[in-house]
């Protein structure tokens, strides 16, 4: 009894630290009241993330536009055609999330019944539906802006391996399943990005001047996924063996947890500061480019949601499937656009508009799936 009481007190302390109302469990024994809303579950940083993102976007554009030398300062060093400060932000953003993945359980997750079906669905949505949908929307909405259209298509071809980990974590998706899909997308990205890009940009769109090698894509994947992934695996292995699982999950993960969102805000600040002049000087085209992007994110996310609900996919897997399908590797799209067309090209600007629209929209989707979470665990 004493041990049971001590455990209840410890859980109560953890709930308070998380910002949860400890009276929720008493109000509803089945635990649903504990999910009264995503808003109540989040820390101050998480809770107002939507506000922080819009503030950072506005400040970064104003800062980059009016402060001289910002672009040159942030691009003082580059790696794989991406500013080193952006690369640092991506590493900081991904490292805490990758430390949470239970790598020791991935084999069991793959052997679970139905895993092949859900993985196959993800591959189809990511590599067949996604690029084709974005190309169709780009042609339908930007027929007279071929350069902007090219940048938008590049966003559709670059499948997500970074920010999806953030959205999945915020929406309480399955972290292990997400890690598997990210790994599969990373491998397929190295193999398929160049031929798929050539298909949609040179054959379907009859474009010219697109030059990218598989090694360019591989370097981006290794740098933006391989580095933080290796760090996450080593951190989990070393610290859990040294201090135990309980300390690792209750102390270390709580300590590094906020770094992911801080890294996200920092990355947004650097990215939009660099492109501030391009965004402001081409604001009319920016608004037009937002149209196919908004349609793309909405159709792919809610289409995936509908398919998963029809297949009766459990909530954590449904969330992971939807965000993996609707998210994109903006960093790779920008890197390829810069490498192929130049840092000040309209193609690079269109690729940069990707996260300008995608980040707040996908964050909105986090709140939307939070509504479904309140309906029950298997909606």
N, C-alpha and C positions, 0 to 999 in steps of 0.2 A: 504493500500500500504506500509506503514511504517513497519507493522508487517511482511508483505511478504518479504520486503527487508532485514529485520533483520534475518528472517529465512534462506534466501539465503546466507547471510554472515556467519551465524552459520554453515550451511552445508559446505560452502567453507572451513571454518577453520577445520572442522572435516575431510574433504577430504585431506587437506594438512597434518594434523596430521597422517592420515593413509598412507601417501606416494602416494596418487593418484594424477593424473594430472587433475586439475580442468578444463582444456580446453577440456577434452574428451567429456563432455556433449554437448558442443557447436559443436564439430566436428560431432557428431552423435546423433540426437535427441532421437532415440529409446534406447539409453543407452548401446548399444553393445560395442561401442568403450571404454566405461568405464571398459569393461572386456577385454582389449587388451592383457591380459595375466596375469596369476596368479602371475608372477614375479613382475609386477608393483604394484600389490595390497598389497604385503606383506611388513612388517617392515624389518629392517636390519637383525634381528634375524631369522625371517621366511624366508626371501629371500635367505639366504645362509645356510639354515638348513642342506641341503645335505652335504655341506662342513663341517659344524660344527660336524655333526654326524660321518663322516669318521675321522676327526681329533681326536675327543674324543675316538673313538674306538681304533685308533692306539696308542694314548697316554696312554690309560688305560691298554692296553695289555703290552706295554713296561714298564709302571710303575709297574704293578702287577708282571711282570716277574723278574724285576731286583731289586726292592726294597723289602727287607726282612720284613716279619711280616705284610704285607698289608692284606693278606687273613685273618690272625688271628685277626687283628684289626677291619676289617669290619664285622667279624662274632662274635664279642665279645658278642652280644646279638641277639637272634633270636626270631621270632614269626611265628607260623605255618610253621616251617622248612624253613623260608625265613629270610635272614639277615635283622635286624631292619633298618640299613641304606637304604636298598633297599625299605623296606616298607615306610619309610619317603619320599623317592623319588617318589613313586607311589602316595602317598597322595598329595604331592605338584603338581604332574603332573595332577591329575584328578580334584582337587578342583576348579580351575578357570573355567574349561569346564562345570562342574556340576552347577556352579553358573549362567551360561548363560541359562540353560534349563528353559523354561517357563512352570513350573509345573502346573500353573493355567489353562493352555490350553490343558493339556494331555487328559482330558475327551473328549474334542471336536475333537482332532486328532483321537482318537479311534472310534468316531462315524462317521467319514468321510466315504463317499462311497469308496469302494475298499480297506479300511484298513485291513479287514480280509484277503483278497487275498494276499496283500503284506506281511503281518505278517506270513501267512501260507507259502509263498514262502521262507521267511527268515528261518523259523523253518526247512523246508525240506533241504535247502542248508547247514544249520549249523549242524544239528544233524543226517542227513542221508547221504548226499553227501560228506560233509567235512571229517568225520572220515573214511568212506569207501575209498575215493580217496587217503587220506594220507597213509592208510594201504596198498593199492595196489601199490602205488609208492614206499613205503619203501621196500616192498618185491621185487619189480622189480629191484631196484637199489642197495639194500644192502642185497642180499641173504646170503652172507657169514659173515655178521657183525650183529649177532642177538641182541647184547646189544645196539648198536647204533640204530638199527632198532626199538627197544622198545622205546627209547627216542624220536625218530621221531614220532612214532605213538601216544605217549602221547601228543605231541604238537598238532597233528591233532584233538585229542579228546577234548582238553581244548579250549572251544569256547571263543571268546574275550568279555571282559567286561570292559577293561581299555583303552588300546591304541587306540581302534577304535574311542573313543571320540575325540582324538587328530586329527587323520586323517580326520574324518568327519568334524571337525571344520575348518581345513586348506583348505579342498576342497569345503567349502561352502555347505555342505550337510544340511539336515533338522535336527536340533538339538533336536527338540521335538520327532520326529519319532525315532531318534537314541536312545534317552533316553528310549523309550518304548521297543525297541528291546534289549537294554542292560538289562533292568529289566526282560524281558522274558527269555533271555539267562541265567541270574543269577539264576532264579528259576529252570529252566530246568537243569542247571549245577549241582545244589544240588541233583536233583532227578536222573539224567541220567548219570553223569560222571562215577560213579562206575560200574553200569551194562554195559555201553558201553565199558569201559576200559577192563572189564573182558571178554566181547565178543571178542574184537579184539586182546587182548594180551594173553588170556588163551585158548580160543576156536579156533579162526582163526589161531593165531600164535603159539599156543601150548606152550606158555611161562610158566615159573615157577618163584616163588619168588616175585610175585606182591601182595602187601598187602596195601590196602587203604580203609578207611571207608568213609561213606557219611558225617560223622561229620568233617573229615579232609577237605573235599571239602567245606562244609558249612562254616567252620571257615575262609577259604581263601576268599570265596566270601564276607562274612560279613566284614572281615578286609579290603580288598582291594577295595570293592565297597560300603559296608554299611557305613563305617566311613566317607569317603569323600562325599557320597551322603547325609547323614544326615547333614553334615556341609554345603553343598551347599544349601539344602532346607531351613535350619534355617537362613543362611546368606541372601538369597533372601527375605524371609518372613520378617525378622526383619528390614533390611536396606531399603527395598522398602516402608514398612509402616512408617519408621522413616523419610526418606529423599525424597521419591517419586521415580517413575520409571525413570524420565528423569535424575536425578542425578545418580541413580544406574547404568544406562546403559552408560551414557556419561563420568562419572568420575570413579566409582568403578571398573566396568568391564574393562575399559582401563588400570587401575592401576594394576590389578591382571592378566591381559591377558598374559604377558610374562612369568609368573611363570610356566605355563604349559610346555612350551618348555624347560625352565631351568630345571624343574623337570625331563623331559625326558632325557636331556643330562647328568644330575647328575646320574640318574638311570643306564644309559648305562655305565657310568664310573665305578660305584661301581660293577655292574654285571660282566663286563669284567675284571676288576682288580682282582676279586676273582677267576675267571676261567682262568687267563692268562697262567699259567703253563700247564694246561690241553689243552688249545687251541694250544699253540706253540709246545708242545711235541707230539701232535697227529695231526699235520697240514695236513698230507695226508688223514687221516680219516675225518677231518673237511671238506676238499674239497669234498670228496665223499658224506658226509651227506648233503652238500649244494645242491646237484643235485635234490633229491626228494623234498626238500623244495622249490627250485626255480620253479620246475614244478608245485607244489601244488598251490603256490601263484598265478602264472600266469594263470593256468587253471581255478581256482575258481573265480578269479577276472574278467577275460575277458569273462568267461562263464556267470557269473552273469550279466555283462555289456550287453552281447548279448541278454540275456533273457529279461532284462529290456527295452532295445531299441525295441525289438520285441513287447513287451506289451505296448510300448509307455508310459513308466513311466516318469514323469517329472524329470528334472535334479536333484533337491535336494534329492528326494526320491531314485533315481537311485544311486546316490553317496553313500548314507547311506546303501542301500542294498548291494552294491558291497564291501564296506569296512567291513561291518559286517560279510559277508560271508567269505572273504579272510583273516581276522585277527584272531589271536589266543591269548589265555590267557597264555602267556609265563611264567608268574610268577607262575600260578597254576601248569603248566607242570613241571617246575623246582622244585617246592615245593614237588610234589608227587614223582618225581624221586629221590630227596634227601631223603625223608621220607621212601621210599620203598627200595632203593638200596644203599644209602649212598652219602655223599657230594662229594667224589672223584670217584664215579662210572662213567663208560662210558655212562650209561643211562642219568645221570645228565649232563654230558658234551654234549651229543646229544641234550638234551632239551635246554641247554644254547646256542647252535648254532642257535636255532630257531630265537631269536631276532637279532643275528649277521647278519643273512640273511634277516629276515623279516622286520626289521626297515628301512634299506635303500631301499628295494624293494617297500614297501608300500608307502614310501615317494616319490619314482619315480612315482607310480601310482597317487599320488596327482597331479603331474605336467601333467600326461597324461589326467586325467579327466578335468584339466584346459583347455586343448585343446578343448575338447568337449563342455565345457562351452562357449567358444568363438563362437561356431557354432550356439548357440541359447539356450534358456532356456528349451527346451523340446526335446533335442536330444536323 
